[in-house]
Amino acid sequence: MQKSPTCYVLVVEDDPHIREAMRELLEIEGYTVVEAANGSEALARVRDCEGEPCLILLDLMMPVMDGWEFLSVVRDDGALAGIPIAVVSAVVDKARLPEGTQYLRKPVDMETLLHTVAGHCAGAARA
């Protein structure tokens, strides 16, 4: 099995329409995007890739493994703890978010999304 790209944005979203829209927008801007429908899939994607994502865009309300559990696992794993994460959710108790985790309110403004990705990826994930 071929490894995934070494530099990418990971979009973790259970709604296929939102996930596809985010992927298309980011790919149009030249970013490499890896998708996951839940936290469990996202962990597998991160572990299957040769490098870390420059940013994880994370929904919170998902089946299998929700975003809160994903955040806990990533922050407790020394190899993954430094990966930047931006939570993309309609409602969130910001006080519960781990330090350094950004929050983008759904429906997210596309310019805000692109600005957030650019701030973390600095062109590294661009094709």
PyMOL commands that set and color helices and strands:
alter all, ss='L'
color gray80, all
select helices_A, chain A and resi 16-28+39-48+67-76+94-96+110-121
alter helices_A, ss='H'
color red, helices_A
select strands_A, chain A and resi 9-12+33-36+55-58+85-89+102-105
alter strands_A, ss='S'
color yellow, strands_A
deselect
rebuild
show_as cartoon
